Amino acid sequence: MFLSVSGLMGRFHPVLVHLPIGILLLACFFQWLSIKERFALLRPAIPVMLFWGVLSGIFSCLTGYMLSLSADYDADLVEQHQWLGILSVTASLIFYLLYKFSFNEKMARWFSLGIIVLITITGHLGGSLTHGSDYLTSALHNNQEGPALKPIPNIQEAALYPGVVQPLLQARCYSCHGPEKQKGKLRLDQQNFILKGGKDGVALIAGKADESEMIRRILLPVSNEKHMPPKEKPQLTAEEIALLHWWINTGADFNKKIKDLPQTEKIKPVLIALQSGNVKKEENAMPDQQVAKADETIVSRLKKAGVIVVPVAQNSNYLSANFVNANADSLIVLLEPLKEQLLWLKLDHAAINDAAMPVIGKLTTLTKLQLSNTLVTDQGIAALQSLHHLASLNLTGTKVTAKGIERLKPLKALRYLYLYQTDVKNQEWTSLQKAFPATRLDSGKYIVASLPTDTMIVKPPPKKM
């Protein structure tokens, strides 16, 4: 019972700790500002702020100690942060006593300067515990939002774990499960820790990726509280998930080279892309080959009917079509002559149903298709199996089910699949992700943090005199 209560109280530490920091720093600022006679009126406020700063600092130290009992953080770093926090509060108490009993202006200045230094170092260590020791400098040398893996010139000669898996874990997992922080008592920076697992058991089962907790957590919808990484952290790409899945399925070996491991048809293109460095990061990527110009007569007819037809890039013959202002049901057949040039097709909220899908299925150059909030069902989805270049498909707000989505398994290029507000059931997400290991399934349900500025204060009208 004590551990559960202390664990709950410890979670308030990141909230409470900012109170004494702000109060004590302001008191120190007032101390130096009051040196000038025109700011002398600030002096009576200094002992009041020191009193409340010390009191809130004591509560912060207590909650910080309770948080440390979770053992989720590096012990040495926690100890340094803990004792410097205690020292900061002690120095602030002495500073308060100087004002209360034997005020010495010169000594008070030095104490205030020392408190500023102590709070700065203590705060930095606290930030390192939460975000990692390189939090301030990481933005200068490593873009965590981008790919975690650099191109490997000779991919077959590379050792899978040190060359691919370890850099991937370092970029995506170490901030919560590294040497400085071990959320859930799970540490993923060394072989023995990976095999040991955390408080919920082993993280992986060699040869059984789908049964491994590591993969299971990654494949959960982003909105699920158990999804890893947390939704506010950079997420693994479909290719990165496929590599981790393959590593575990091949035995989770820490020494073997890639050439010595069995390579499935699904992992071969991922390895080739990793070697060449030509992994397309977004569904908006364009084909490398050139294409002839589209029939101007057809394009003109579509534009006159209200369809927005524009090149996807400057000096490119590839096109994008948007039916936002047009009757898609009667115009969809006009797209077939553009099947070599049409790259992106937007039909969101269009009045189309399964009858239009066979025509769309003939647009084999499509890489991006948006069908959100249409009347498309599982029957129509089957007609899209011919779109082998399709990288992004948006089915948000449609009546498609998991059974219908599984018909798209032949689409090896599919990397993004948006399924928010569809008839896919919660219990079907895991099996669906197994069917599409290289595809990012987006379930929506994001929670946006509320800000004070989001609140509108309504006041009654002034009374008439």
PAZA-812576 format. One record per residue (C-alpha): x, y, z. Coordinates in steps of 0.5 Angstrom, whole numbers, plus 500, padded with zeros to 3 digits. Each point is the difference from the previous one (the first is absolute). Layout:
<sites>
+-----+-----+-----+
:   x :   y :   z :
+-----+-----+-----+
:   X :   Y :   Z :
...
+-----+-----+-----+
</sites>
This chain:
<sites>
+-----+-----+-----+
:   x :   y :   z :
+-----+-----+-----+
: 500 : 500 : 500 :
: 506 : 505 : 502 :
: 503 : 499 : 493 :
: 494 : 501 : 496 :
: 499 : 506 : 504 :
: 507 : 503 : 500 :
: 500 : 498 : 492 :
: 494 : 504 : 499 :
: 503 : 506 : 504 :
: 506 : 499 : 496 :
: 497 : 502 : 494 :
: 498 : 507 : 502 :
: 508 : 502 : 501 :
: 500 : 502 : 493 :
: 494 : 505 : 501 :
: 502 : 502 : 507 :
: 508 : 501 : 498 :
: 499 : 506 : 496 :
: 496 : 504 : 506 :
: 507 : 501 : 504 :
: 504 : 501 : 494 :
: 496 : 506 : 498 :
: 499 : 503 : 507 :
: 507 : 499 : 502 :
: 503 : 503 : 493 :
: 496 : 506 : 501 :
: 502 : 501 : 507 :
: 507 : 500 : 498 :
: 498 : 505 : 494 :
: 497 : 504 : 505 :
: 506 : 500 : 504 :
: 505 : 502 : 495 :
: 495 : 505 : 497 :
: 499 : 504 : 507 :
: 507 : 502 : 500 :
: 498 : 506 : 496 :
: 496 : 505 : 505 :
: 494 : 501 : 495 :
: 499 : 492 : 501 :
: 501 : 500 : 507 :
: 492 : 499 : 501 :
: 501 : 493 : 498 :
: 504 : 498 : 506 :
: 494 : 498 : 505 :
: 498 : 496 : 494 :
: 506 : 495 : 500 :
: 499 : 497 : 507 :
: 493 : 498 : 499 :
: 502 : 497 : 493 :
: 506 : 496 : 503 :
: 495 : 497 : 506 :
: 495 : 498 : 494 :
: 506 : 498 : 496 :
: 503 : 495 : 505 :
: 493 : 497 : 503 :
: 498 : 498 : 493 :
: 507 : 498 : 499 :
: 500 : 495 : 505 :
: 493 : 497 : 497 :
: 504 : 500 : 494 :
: 506 : 496 : 503 :
: 495 : 495 : 503 :
: 496 : 498 : 494 :
: 507 : 500 : 496 :
: 502 : 495 : 505 :
: 493 : 496 : 499 :
: 501 : 500 : 493 :
: 507 : 497 : 500 :
: 497 : 494 : 504 :
: 497 : 498 : 493 :
: 508 : 498 : 498 :
: 498 : 502 : 493 :
: 506 : 505 : 499 :
: 507 : 500 : 501 :
: 502 : 499 : 507 :
: 507 : 504 : 500 :
: 496 : 506 : 496 :
: 494 : 499 : 505 :
: 505 : 501 : 506 :
: 504 : 506 : 497 :
: 493 : 503 : 498 :
: 497 : 499 : 507 :
: 506 : 502 : 504 :
: 501 : 507 : 496 :
: 492 : 501 : 501 :
: 501 : 499 : 508 :
: 506 : 505 : 500 :
: 496 : 505 : 496 :
: 495 : 500 : 505 :
: 505 : 500 : 506 :
: 503 : 506 : 497 :
: 494 : 504 : 498 :
: 498 : 498 : 508 :
: 506 : 504 : 502 :
: 499 : 505 : 495 :
: 493 : 501 : 504 :
: 503 : 500 : 507 :
: 505 : 505 : 497 :
: 494 : 505 : 499 :
: 497 : 498 : 506 :
: 505 : 500 : 506 :
: 507 : 503 : 498 :
: 499 : 504 : 493 :
: 507 : 501 : 496 :
: 499 : 503 : 493 :
: 506 : 497 : 497 :
: 500 : 493 : 503 :
: 492 : 500 : 497 :
: 503 : 502 : 493 :
: 505 : 494 : 500 :
: 494 : 495 : 503 :
: 496 : 502 : 495 :
: 505 : 499 : 494 :
: 501 : 493 : 503 :
: 493 : 499 : 500 :
: 499 : 502 : 493 :
: 506 : 495 : 498 :
: 497 : 494 : 504 :
: 493 : 501 : 497 :
: 503 : 500 : 493 :
: 504 : 494 : 501 :
: 495 : 496 : 504 :
: 495 : 502 : 495 :
: 505 : 497 : 494 :
: 500 : 494 : 504 :
: 493 : 499 : 500 :
: 499 : 502 : 493 :
: 505 : 494 : 498 :
: 496 : 495 : 504 :
: 494 : 502 : 497 :
: 503 : 501 : 492 :
: 507 : 497 : 500 :
: 506 : 504 : 502 :
: 501 : 502 : 492 :
: 493 : 503 : 500 :
: 503 : 507 : 499 :
: 505 : 499 : 495 :
: 496 : 494 : 496 :
: 497 : 505 : 496 :
: 506 : 502 : 497 :
: 503 : 494 : 498 :
: 494 : 495 : 499 :
: 493 : 501 : 497 :
: 496 : 495 : 504 :
: 494 : 501 : 496 :
: 504 : 497 : 494 :
: 502 : 493 : 498 :
: 504 : 497 : 506 :
: 504 : 496 : 495 :
: 506 : 503 : 495 :
: 501 : 496 : 494 :
: 504 : 494 : 500 :
: 505 : 499 : 494 :
: 500 : 493 : 500 :
: 494 : 498 : 504 :
: 501 : 492 : 499 :
: 507 : 500 : 504 :
: 497 : 505 : 505 :
: 499 : 496 : 507 :
: 492 : 501 : 501 :
: 500 : 502 : 508 :
: 506 : 505 : 500 :
: 499 : 502 : 493 :
: 493 : 501 : 500 :
: 496 : 498 : 506 :
: 504 : 504 : 505 :
: 500 : 506 : 497 :
: 493 : 500 : 499 :
: 499 : 498 : 507 :
: 504 : 506 : 502 :
: 496 : 505 : 496 :
: 493 : 498 : 502 :
: 501 : 496 : 507 :
: 506 : 503 : 504 :
: 496 : 506 : 502 :
: 495 : 496 : 504 :
: 504 : 493 : 501 :
: 508 : 502 : 500 :
: 505 : 501 : 505 :
: 497 : 506 : 503 :
: 493 : 498 : 500 :
: 497 : 493 : 501 :
: 492 : 501 : 499 :
: 497 : 494 : 502 :
: 507 : 497 : 503 :
: 501 : 499 : 492 :
: 507 : 501 : 498 :
: 502 : 499 : 492 :
: 507 : 503 : 500 :
: 503 : 493 : 501 :
: 499 : 493 : 498 :
: 500 : 497 : 507 :
: 494 : 506 : 502 :
: 496 : 498 : 493 :
: 500 : 493 : 502 :
: 498 : 501 : 507 :
: 494 : 505 : 499 :
: 496 : 504 : 505 :
: 495 : 500 : 505 :
: 495 : 497 : 495 :
: 505 : 494 : 498 :
: 504 : 499 : 494 :
: 500 : 505 : 494 :
: 501 : 495 : 495 :
: 500 : 493 : 498 :
: 505 : 498 : 495 :
: 497 : 497 : 494 :
: 493 : 502 : 502 :
: 499 : 508 : 498 :
: 493 : 500 : 500 :
: 500 : 497 : 508 :
: 505 : 505 : 502 :
: 498 : 506 : 504 :
: 504 : 504 : 497 :
: 497 : 499 : 493 :
: 493 : 500 : 503 :
: 501 : 507 : 504 :
: 502 : 503 : 493 :
: 495 : 497 : 496 :
: 494 : 503 : 505 :
: 496 : 506 : 497 :
: 504 : 506 : 502 :
: 494 : 503 : 504 :
: 501 : 493 : 505 :
: 503 : 502 : 506 :
: 505 : 494 : 500 :
: 502 : 502 : 493 :
: 508 : 501 : 499 :
: 503 : 505 : 499 :
: 495 : 504 : 503 :
: 496 : 504 : 496 :
: 504 : 507 : 501 :
: 506 : 496 : 498 :
: 503 : 499 : 493 :
: 497 : 494 : 497 :
: 503 : 494 : 497 :
: 499 : 500 : 492 :
: 497 : 494 : 497 :
: 507 : 498 : 497 :
: 503 : 500 : 507 :
: 494 : 496 : 503 :
: 501 : 495 : 495 :
: 508 : 500 : 501 :
: 498 : 498 : 508 :
: 495 : 495 : 498 :
: 505 : 497 : 496 :
: 506 : 500 : 505 :
: 496 : 497 : 505 :
: 497 : 494 : 495 :
: 507 : 498 : 498 :
: 502 : 499 : 507 :
: 501 : 507 : 503 :
: 508 : 498 : 499 :
: 505 : 505 : 502 :
: 506 : 498 : 496 :
: 498 : 498 : 493 :
: 500 : 503 : 494 :
: 494 : 502 : 495 :
: 503 : 495 : 495 :
: 500 : 494 : 505 :
: 492 : 501 : 501 :
: 494 : 498 : 496 :
: 497 : 506 : 497 :
: 493 : 500 : 498 :
: 497 : 503 : 494 :
: 497 : 506 : 505 :
: 507 : 502 : 503 :
: 504 : 499 : 493 :
: 497 : 507 : 497 :
: 501 : 503 : 507 :
: 508 : 498 : 500 :
: 501 : 502 : 493 :
: 497 : 507 : 502 :
: 504 : 501 : 506 :
: 506 : 498 : 496 :
: 499 : 505 : 495 :
: 497 : 505 : 504 :
: 494 : 501 : 496 :
: 495 : 499 : 505 :
: 494 : 505 : 498 :
: 498 : 503 : 507 :
: 493 : 502 : 498 :
: 494 : 498 : 495 :
: 501 : 506 : 496 :
: 507 : 498 : 497 :
: 500 : 500 : 492 :
: 502 : 494 : 496 :
: 507 : 501 : 497 :
: 498 : 498 : 493 :
: 497 : 506 : 495 :
: 493 : 499 : 497 :
: 497 : 503 : 494 :
: 495 : 507 : 500 :
: 493 : 498 : 502 :
: 495 : 501 : 494 :
: 498 : 508 : 501 :
: 493 : 498 : 497 :
: 498 : 496 : 506 :
: 504 : 504 : 505 :
: 496 : 506 : 498 :
: 493 : 497 : 500 :
: 502 : 498 : 507 :
: 501 : 507 : 502 :
: 494 : 503 : 497 :
: 496 : 495 : 504 :
: 503 : 502 : 507 :
: 506 : 495 : 501 :
: 506 : 503 : 502 :
: 506 : 497 : 496 :
: 507 : 503 : 501 :
: 507 : 497 : 499 :
: 503 : 497 : 506 :
: 506 : 504 : 499 :
: 503 : 505 : 496 :
: 502 : 498 : 493 :
: 497 : 493 : 501 :
: 495 : 496 : 496 :
: 497 : 497 : 506 :
: 493 : 502 : 502 :
: 496 : 501 : 506 :
: 492 : 500 : 500 :
: 496 : 503 : 505 :
: 492 : 499 : 500 :
: 499 : 505 : 506 :
: 495 : 504 : 495 :
: 498 : 495 : 495 :
: 495 : 494 : 499 :
: 505 : 494 : 501 :
: 494 : 495 : 498 :
: 499 : 502 : 493 :
: 507 : 503 : 499 :
: 504 : 494 : 502 :
: 501 : 496 : 494 :
: 503 : 506 : 497 :
: 507 : 498 : 504 :
: 501 : 494 : 496 :
: 504 : 503 : 494 :
: 504 : 504 : 506 :
: 502 : 493 : 503 :
: 508 : 501 : 498 :
: 500 : 507 : 503 :
: 495 : 500 : 506 :
: 504 : 499 : 506 :
: 496 : 503 : 505 :
: 492 : 500 : 501 :
: 496 : 503 : 505 :
: 493 : 498 : 501 :
: 498 : 502 : 507 :
: 493 : 501 : 501 :
: 498 : 498 : 493 :
: 494 : 497 : 498 :
: 503 : 493 : 498 :
: 499 : 493 : 501 :
: 502 : 493 : 499 :
: 498 : 501 : 492 :
: 506 : 505 : 499 :
: 505 : 496 : 503 :
: 502 : 496 : 494 :
: 501 : 506 : 496 :
: 505 : 502 : 506 :
: 503 : 493 : 499 :
: 502 : 502 : 493 :
: 504 : 506 : 503 :
: 507 : 496 : 501 :
: 504 : 506 : 501 :
: 497 : 502 : 506 :
: 504 : 501 : 506 :
: 495 : 504 : 504 :
: 493 : 499 : 501 :
: 495 : 503 : 504 :
: 493 : 497 : 501 :
: 498 : 503 : 507 :
: 493 : 501 : 502 :
: 497 : 496 : 493 :
: 496 : 494 : 499 :
: 505 : 495 : 499 :
: 499 : 493 : 503 :
: 504 : 494 : 500 :
: 498 : 498 : 494 :
: 503 : 506 : 496 :
: 506 : 500 : 504 :
: 502 : 493 : 496 :
: 500 : 504 : 494 :
: 506 : 504 : 502 :
: 505 : 494 : 500 :
: 503 : 502 : 494 :
: 503 : 506 : 502 :
: 507 : 497 : 502 :
: 503 : 507 : 500 :
: 495 : 503 : 505 :
: 504 : 502 : 507 :
: 494 : 504 : 503 :
: 493 : 498 : 501 :
: 495 : 504 : 504 :
: 493 : 497 : 502 :
: 498 : 504 : 506 :
: 493 : 500 : 501 :
: 498 : 494 : 495 :
: 497 : 494 : 502 :
: 506 : 495 : 498 :
: 501 : 495 : 505 :
: 507 : 496 : 502 :
: 498 : 494 : 495 :
: 499 : 505 : 494 :
: 507 : 503 : 502 :
: 503 : 494 : 500 :
: 499 : 499 : 493 :
: 505 : 506 : 499 :
: 506 : 495 : 502 :
: 502 : 500 : 493 :
: 502 : 507 : 500 :
: 507 : 500 : 502 :
: 502 : 507 : 499 :
: 494 : 502 : 505 :
: 503 : 504 : 506 :
: 495 : 504 : 503 :
: 492 : 498 : 501 :
: 496 : 504 : 503 :
: 494 : 497 : 504 :
: 497 : 504 : 505 :
: 492 : 500 : 501 :
: 500 : 493 : 496 :
: 497 : 494 : 502 :
: 506 : 497 : 502 :
: 499 : 497 : 507 :
: 505 : 502 : 505 :
: 502 : 492 : 501 :
: 502 : 500 : 493 :
: 505 : 505 : 500 :
: 506 : 495 : 502 :
: 498 : 495 : 495 :
: 499 : 505 : 494 :
: 507 : 503 : 502 :
: 503 : 493 : 499 :
: 497 : 500 : 493 :
: 503 : 506 : 499 :
: 507 : 500 : 503 :
: 503 : 506 : 496 :
: 494 : 504 : 500 :
: 499 : 506 : 505 :
: 492 : 499 : 502 :
: 497 : 506 : 503 :
: 494 : 500 : 504 :
: 500 : 507 : 502 :
: 497 : 501 : 507 :
: 505 : 505 : 501 :
: 500 : 505 : 507 :
: 502 : 507 : 499 :
: 502 : 503 : 506 :
: 496 : 506 : 503 :
: 503 : 507 : 501 :
: 498 : 505 : 504 :
: 499 : 504 : 494 :
: 495 : 495 : 497 :
: 495 : 502 : 506 :
: 495 : 506 : 498 :
: 497 : 504 : 506 :
: 493 : 502 : 499 :
: 498 : 506 : 504 :
: 493 : 503 : 501 :
: 498 : 506 : 497 :
: 501 : 507 : 504 :
: 494 : 502 : 504 :
: 497 : 506 : 497 :
: 499 : 506 : 505 :
+-----+-----+-----+
</sites>
